[in-house]
Amino acid sequence: MATQRPSTPPQAVAPPHVLPRTALTPEQVKKIEINRLKAKALRDQREAEDRKRGNLTVAKPSANNLAAGQKRPHSVTLSANIPATSRNGRNTDPATNGGFRPLDQIQPARNFTKFVEYDFSKMTDTKGGFLTVEDDPHNKALHAPNADEKPAHMTLKEWERHQLLRSLREQKAGPFEPGLSVLKKEENKVCQECGSLEVDWKWLDIFGCAVCNACKDKLPDKYSLLTKTEAKEDYMLTDPEMKDAELLPHLERPNPHKSTWNNMMLYLRYQVEEYAFSKKWGSAEALDEAFEKRETEKKKRKQDKFKSKLQELKKKTRVEAYRRSRQAGGGGGEFGDDISRGGKHTHVWGRTIENEDTGIGVKACVECGMEVEELEF
């Protein structure tokens, strides 16, 4: 069936008693426009004469004589009758505002007394969802002095000198190094290895170990520093023991791998060995036995996991072989039965061939084509 083409609807036919409307001729349009301009000129002339005499009265439009859809002028809204109960929020005079209190005297509720009102028109848009120091004058955390930032009243040289003094104060070096008394020699700290007076005061405060820098370099097996991971793996220590500063004091340094990570915790080797050998395990031989036992258990768990994976692989292989036998014979039966000949099938395995992808030897049955993986231990 062919589709019908759209056509223009016919023109509406006027009733017989209504005469058809004819279009205006150009002469008629011209005559109407001339009459309109004459009437407008007469009205302007009459208003000018009244203005000269001074008795011109302009009728204010009201809301009642407006045509439908016409917008009310602003003068009508101002001259409208305002109810006595209406309150003007911009007027703060109680006498003219119906006896209401001004906005400045209205107190907030008790729950909102600590509310801080921000003027967002005067704030800086940081595009990051946070306020700057200038925008948030009531925030104590933003206005707290930053120790790593140069103050505004300091010059660059003064700031560098301040940083140097702070570093020397932390390391107890230079002018902040503890003094040596000639009168009280028994109170002076000396190196426990060579008896030198030039001990490392930072190590003395943190580790409680009086040793000089020369002996630290000379005896690395005793005074070298161990990381937390090395101490846990080599000496089999736990996290609570490593975090106990009284049990094992540690030195914190910035993380060399990434500055945003946690600080690196360094332990003195002879203190870790002393605690592990004498207090926790009893001796170095006991620590070695515990370490070997842990490695044996780890290896056993790995082998058990491998055997469980191998059992799952064997089950999948058996199910696949049974499915192929059903597709070939078209009947049921137990696994291993030769359905076509009515007897029990015995596999005849071929030579083991190593799989190039997995590296595991695979052998196949010559008769049924079943493949199994063979592992050599």
Protein Blocks (a to p, Z undefined) as FASTA:
>chain_A
ZZddddddddddddfklccdddddfklmmmmmmmmmmmmmmmmmmmmmmmmnopaccddd
dfklpcehiacdfklmmmpccdfkbccfklmcfklnoopacfklpccdfklmmpccddfk
lpccehnopacfklmmmbmklmpccfkbccfkbcfklmmmmmmmmmmmmnopajllccdd
fklmmlpccdfklopabdcfklmmmnopacdfklmmmmmmlmpccdfklmmmmnopafkl
mmmmklmgcdddddfkbmkbccdddddfklmmmmmmmmmnopaklmmmmmmmmmmmmmmm
mmmmmmmmmmmmmmmmmmmmmmmmmmmnopacdehiafknopacddddddddddfklopa
cdddfklopacddddZZ
